[in-house]
Amino acid sequence: MTRFSLAGIAGEAKLLLIGIPVLIWTLLPIYHLFLFAISPRDAAFSGNIWPEEPTLRNFEIVLNQDHYFLIHFWQQLANSLIVAIATGVLTLLVATFAAFAISRLKVEGGRTVMNLALFTYFIPAAFLAVPMYRTMGIYGLLNSKWALILAMVTVASPYAIWVLKQASDKLPYELDEAAVVDGASPMQLFRLVYLPLMTPSLVAVGTYALLLAWNEYLYAFLLLSRDTDITLPVALGNFLAADDSPWELLMTTGLIYALPPAAIYYAFKRYMVSGLTAGAVKS
């Protein structure tokens, strides 16, 4: 018994020796982000572990839009929010119906279409940016939020369909058979059986699509140009164009921008964990 206890302690010690450095390395950039945000401009690069005179002045400047790089801060933040939510909702609609048709209704050719869609991931997203720009130009969608929303749905949907299809395959088919015997139509099967059982996976996929759009820069940079239409990641890039960039304001804005996805993750963490383990359900 003592030998097994010592072996367990040794195993935990090894995990700690690996986990603690990884945790520190992960939190270090976040710490420096926060450090810049609470530092005065002249002390941002002082190298101190903690600023001598911490200040919230940077947050006041950002929230009040008191800098020429920040005059559209709230509008750009709203643009990011609109694009992210619309992308999450549309991706869920496309992926949920597609996965249901492929996995439960066994639509002919569905798996082939899904595999062809996944094949697009062999092409780096940066290589598809110019064709996407051309496509949106042909349909007159450039400089419209719909251009970015549709582009992000296109990028997110293949993976979302694959994830939901894999989770759907693990659901007991006896439930479908029982519902059909009771006279359920395909839409009733979808609404009353499929959706309730797939809720954790739907939350996980929706969160994935939302965060993907929230953090997108390349497509947002190409498809949107007006200062009142761009998303906040693109606006943050404007800080780097200045000869004397206000790094403390850049980091403060970045810290504020990181708060909503962090809140979303912790709000739906329980569902996301359930969604990732949904494949453990046995028929």
Residue, then its C-alpha position, 0 to 999 in steps of 0.5 A: m500500500t505504501r509503495f502504491s501511495l508513493a507511486g501516486i505521489a510521484g506521479e502527481a509531483k511530475l504533473l505539477l512539475i510540468g503543469i506549473p511552468v505551463l501555467i506560468w507561461t500561459l498566464l505571463p502574456i495576460y499579466h503583461l497585458f494587464l500590467f500595461a493597462i494599469s501603467p502610465r504612458d511613461a512607465a509602460f516599459s519600465g520593466n517593473i513587476w508592478p507599476e509604482e503608480p497604478t492608474l485606471r486612466n487608460f480605461e477611462i480614455v478608452l471607454n470615453q473614446d478620448h483618443y483619435f484611434l478610439i473615436h469609434f470604439w463603441q461602434q467597432l465593439a458593437n460591430s464585433l458583437i453583431v458579427a460574432i453573434a450572427t456567425g454563431v447563430l447561422t453556423l448553428l442553423v447550417a450545421t445542425f440541420a446538415a448533421f441531422a440530415i446526414s446522421r439521422l435521416k441518412v440523406e444520400g450523398g450527405r457524407t460525401v458532401m461533408n467530407l468535401a467541405l472538410f477538404t477545404y481545411f487543407i487550404p490555408a484560410a489566408f489563401l482563400a481570402v482573395p477569392m472570398y474578396r472577389t466573391m463578395g465583390i461580385y455579389g455587392l457585399l463588400n463593406s457590409k457586415w454580411a460579407l464578413i458574417l457569410a465568410m466566417v460561416t463558410v469557414a466555421s460550418p465544415y468543422a461544426i457539421w463534422v462535430l455535430k455529426q460525430a455527436s449525433d452518431k452516438l445517440p441511440y437510434e432506438l429513440d428515433e425508431a420509437a418516435v417514428v412508431d408514435g407517428a413523429s414526422p422528421m421535423q418533430l423528430f428533429r425538434l423533440v428528440y434530436l435538439p434536446l439530446m444535442t444541446p451540449s454539443l450545440v452550445a460547444v459548436g455555437t461558442y466555437a463559431l462565435l469566438l472564431a468570428w470574434n477574433e477574426y482579423l484577416y477577413a475583417f481587414l479585407l472585407l470591411s474598410r470604413d472606420t464605422d464598419i470595421t471590427l475592433p481587431v482591425a481597429l487595434g491594428n491601426f495602433l501599430a501604424a503610428d510612429d509613436s504607438p500608445w501601447e498602454l491604450l492598445m493593451t487596455t483595449g485588448l484587455i477589454y476586448a478579451l473580457p466578453p469571450a472569457a465571460i462566455y466561456y465560463a458561462f457555458k463551460r459546463y455545457m462545453v465539457s458535456g458537449l466534448t464528452a457527448g461521444a461517450v453516450k452508447s446506443 
